[in-house]
Amino acid sequence: MKLLKAVRGTKDIFGEDALKYNHIVNTAKEVFEAYGYSMIKIPIFEETNLFKRGIGEGTDVVEKEMYTFTDRGDRSITLRPEGTASVVRSYLEHKIYGKEEFTRYYYTGSMFRYERPQAGRQREFNQLGIEALGEGSPILDAEVIAMSYTLLEKLGITDLEVNINSVGGNESRSKYRDTLINFLTPSKDELCEDCRARYERNPLRVLDCKNPKCKEITEEAPSIIDSLNQEEREHYESVKKYLDIFGIKYRENSRLVRGLDYYSSTVYEVITNKLGSQGTVLGGGRYDNLLKQLGNKEIPAVGFAAGIERLMMLLEDYPKNNPEVFIAWLGKDEATYAFGIAKALRDAGIKTCIEFSSRSLKASMKKADKLGVGHAIIIGDEEMANKKMVLKNFQERTQETLSIEDVIKRLKK
Ligand code: HAM
């Protein structure tokens, strides 16, 4: 019989990786809640049109990466490739804008993109992200960038570069699009195949193509900043000012355009050089037009998302989850007493593992050693008769006979 394997581009997360995953999500939750964000859980699949309209028909995500299928009710359904469109859909559907002026959500979970798998790039991957809806101040853009940076700092992830840019609103972008097409036209035939296709549909994407020839061609490309109107320019200047105030170092990168069409002013990415070609740890920006696009509402919004697998690859320090104590019982009748002790320790919040069959003391201690516990409890007939137990401290190489109350006190110290 052929052993079944996980589908290409998907990964099981267990053992050390599960510890890292949990540590990242728990830390993110702490940071986001400190900034006033609350959790939203969005569906794994949505109507395909949400992503087509939200992310944009000309994007790689919509054009070639979506997991789209027809369900049994003949609807076109897509597994979410990202979270922003769904959060906005939910916010509009539940008319949250009528209930509060400013809404802050965070989310975590798997996203699906049919990309070529490689280190740091999967077809099912996990994101943690936030969306802040209802506030147009550039201070919020800077705060979101600073918050995401704080999260990376709390995770001990260093050697990062914050790249920022502004892609402007529809009018400025369309002006820049023409400027860029003019600039690219003489070298059009030298662009890579993908960029030749992008040239007409989404020329801004040519700017972040990784192909060396395309990079060379766009080296001297005009900057999008020059196409911004007065208001957009002032917004961008304010974002930079507040980043300085918040102590965030950044690089202005006029080639940064992001792969999703909904951005309307500030865009940013945090990049590492430790992950090879998949060096973008997180990215986001302001998307003031998306709520108009999806629900005809003039509501400004900003957000970001990070790839959890990429964070896991960079994370070095995380809490281990070893049990603190291992209980060994010798003889036949000690099991009921020993399991009662295990429950009392667990109720007191002490991580406890226990033997499931009576073994030699030597075999049990070997097991305890493998588990990496600091203490073992040994219960024999004498201990059971006296309602006591032997507590062995591996580090200090000591051994005492104690009551359960005293054991709890020792282990709680
Ligand atoms: P994104 O840049 O498409 O933005 O994805 C955010 C992050 O998800 C990336 O920086 C990367 O770390 C991770 N990521 C993306 N694709 C993959 C993949 N195939 N495998 C592993 N990790 C991946 C968004 O998704 C926007 N929704 C962010 C946002 C929120 N903008 C505003 N609000």
Boltz pocket constraint, residues with backbone or C-beta under 6 A from the ligand:
constraints:
  - pocket:
      binder: B
      contacts: [[A, 81], [A, 82], [A, 83], [A, 84], [A, 113], [A, 115], [A, 120], [A, 121], [A, 122], [A, 123], [A, 125], [A, 126], [A, 127], [A, 129], [A, 130], [A, 131], [A, 259], [A, 260], [A, 280], [A, 281], [A, 282], [A, 283], [A, 284], [A, 285], [A, 287], [A, 302], [A, 303], [A, 304], [A, 305], [A, 306], [A, 307], [A, 308], [A, 309], [A, 310]]
      max_distance: 6.0
